[in-house]
Amino acid sequence: MAISHVTDQTFSDETSNGLVLADFWATWCGPCKMIAPVLEELDAEMSDKVKIVKLDVDENQETAGKFGVMSIPTLLLFKDGEVVDKAVGYQPKEALAEFISKHA
């Protein structure tokens, strides 16, 4: 399953079912660019456990504000629409895999 780009309008629909990792990012953010290929690899390896979505905070400030995202990248893990975990900043693949597996 490919990583979906979501908006303020589609965010709640996309995160309401199952385990979803939401990446709050921006085009100008260096660590966001570093974490993107890590998320692609995780998507390829863990798509049976988790869906990954990306939200550009510059274009979708309402959702970023709703979840109190102050610095990026912020990764929020949702289970059936509820936030169950949060990570801020660049994370190596192993740490993210463990982060997801705790709730899978």
C-alpha positions in Angstrom: 0.0 0.0 0.0 1.4 3.4 -0.9 1.7 6.2 1.5 -1.3 8.6 1.2 -1.1 12.4 1.3 -4.0 13.6 3.4 -5.5 17.1 4.0 -7.5 18.8 6.7 -10.6 17.5 4.9 -9.6 13.8 4.6 -7.5 13.4 7.8 -10.1 12.0 10.1 -11.5 9.6 7.5 -8.0 8.3 6.8 -7.1 7.8 10.5 -10.3 6.4 11.8 -9.8 2.7 11.1 -7.1 0.4 12.4 -3.5 1.4 13.1 -2.4 4.5 11.2 0.9 6.4 11.4 0.5 10.1 10.6 3.6 12.0 9.6 3.3 15.8 10.1 5.9 17.3 7.8 6.8 20.3 5.5 8.7 20.6 2.3 11.3 22.9 3.8 12.1 20.6 6.8 15.4 18.8 6.6 14.6 16.0 9.1 11.3 15.5 7.3 13.2 14.8 4.1 15.5 12.4 6.0 12.6 10.4 7.5 10.7 10.1 4.2 12.7 7.1 2.8 12.5 5.4 6.2 8.7 5.7 6.1 8.7 4.3 2.5 10.7 1.2 3.7 8.4 0.7 6.7 5.3 1.0 4.4 6.8 -1.7 2.2 7.6 -4.0 5.2 4.7 -3.3 7.6 1.7 -2.5 5.3 -0.1 -5.5 6.8 0.1 -3.9 10.3 -0.1 -0.1 9.7 -1.2 2.5 7.2 1.0 5.5 6.8 -0.3 8.9 5.9 1.5 12.3 5.4 0.1 15.7 6.2 1.8 18.9 5.0 1.5 21.2 8.0 1.9 24.4 5.8 -1.1 23.5 3.8 -3.2 21.9 6.6 -2.7 24.0 9.6 -6.1 23.2 11.1 -5.2 19.5 11.7 -1.7 20.3 12.9 -3.2 22.8 15.4 -5.8 20.3 16.6 -3.2 17.8 17.6 -0.8 20.4 19.0 2.0 19.8 16.5 4.7 22.4 17.4 7.8 20.9 15.7 8.2 18.6 12.7 8.5 15.9 11.9 5.9 14.8 14.4 4.6 11.2 14.0 1.3 10.4 15.7 0.1 6.8 15.9 -3.6 6.4 15.7 -5.6 3.3 16.7 -9.2 3.4 15.5 -9.1 7.2 15.4 -7.5 7.8 18.8 -3.9 8.9 19.3 -2.0 6.1 21.1 1.6 7.3 20.7 3.7 10.2 19.6 7.3 10.6 18.4 9.0 14.0 17.5 12.0 14.4 15.3 13.9 12.0 13.1 13.6 8.4 14.1 15.7 5.5 12.7 13.8 2.7 11.1 14.3 0.2 13.9 12.9 2.6 16.5 9.9 3.3 14.3 9.3 -0.4 13.7 9.3 -0.9 17.4 7.1 2.2 18.0 4.5 0.7 15.6 4.8 -2.9 16.8 4.0 -1.9 20.4 0.5 -1.1 19.3 0.0 -3.6 16.4 
